[in-house]
Amino acid sequence: MALVTIALYARSGQTWWLFAALWLAPDLSMLGYRLGPCRGARIYNTAHTYLLPLLLAFSAYALGAAGLIPYALIWINHIAIDRLLGYGLKYANGFGWTHLGRLGRQRTEEA
């Protein structure tokens, strides 16, 4: 998915400065954790699922608003790279608990 979105973005004719400037924008959803771990996880997960950027892309295509498609590609690329790096959707336990496993170092209990 990451390679496909890069290839499509390259063909879009948009500047790479836009790509770089907006690539971390979905991570602003981490600010939701200021409202608590449960709400934070919901907000983060909403911004890190493929549903919204795909809806944006399909809506832009259907409405003839091709200028919005690069934004959807950047968003999808961000999500794909996050998954490659092991950052998954969050559980309400806290930011480090994801559907791909626990983030960070695993603490082992000594007997």
N, C-alpha and C positions, 0 to 999 in steps of 0.2 A: 504494500500500500504506500509506503514511504517513497519508493522509487517511482511508482506510477504518478503520484502527485507531484513529484519534482519534475518529471518529464512533461506532464500537462502544464505545470506552471511555466516552465521554460518556453512552451509554445504559446502561452497566453499573451506574451509581449509586455508583461508588467515588469517593472524594475525589481532587481534583487534587493534593493534597499527596503522596499515595502515588505518583502518576504522576511528579511532580517528584523525589521522593526516590529512586525506583528506576530512573529513566531512564538514568543513567550506570552502573548496576550491571554490565552486560555488559563495560564497559571495564576492570573489575578483572582480566579475563583477560590484560591487557597485562603483568601481573606474571609471567606465564609466561616472558617474555623474560629473566628473571633466570636461567633454566635454559639459556639459549642461544637463538640465533635459530631453529633448526629446531623445537625443542620449543615455543618461544614462539609461532611461527606456527601450529603445530598446536592449541595451547590457544586462541589468539585466534580462529582460524577455527572451532573447535568452538562457541564462544560467539557467533559472528557469522554463522552459517548459519541459514536458516529452519527446518531440520529439527527441532531441539529445542523451540523455542517452539510450533511447530505440533503436535508430539507432546503437549506439555503441554496445549494447548487441546483437542485431540481426546480425550485421556485424561480431562480434567476434565469434558468434556461427556458422555462415555460412562459415567463413574462417578458422574455427578450431583454433582460437586464444582464447581459454578458459581463458587464463590469464588476458584478458581485462574485462571479465564479472564482477568480483568484483568491478572494478572501476565504471561501470555502475550502480551496485546495491547501492554503496555509494551515487552516484549522485541522483538516484531516491529516496533514503531514505531521503536525505537532502530536496528535493523538497516536499516530503510528509509531513515531520515534519514542514516545513515552512507553509504549508497550514493549518495544525492542529493548529498552533500558530497564524494564522490570517494574515500571510504575503503573500499577493497575488501578482499577476502580477501588474506592475506599470503603471500608466498613466503618460503622459508627463507633467502634472501639477507640479510634484515633487515627491520625494521618498515616502511621506506619503499617497499618493493617490493610492489605489489599487482596484482591481476588487472585493475584499472581503470587502471593506469599508475603511474608513479613519483610519490610524494608529495613536496611541497616544490618548491623551485626547481631547474630543470634546469641543470646546469653545462655550458657549452659549452666545448669544447676549442679553444684558439686555435692556429693553425698558426705 
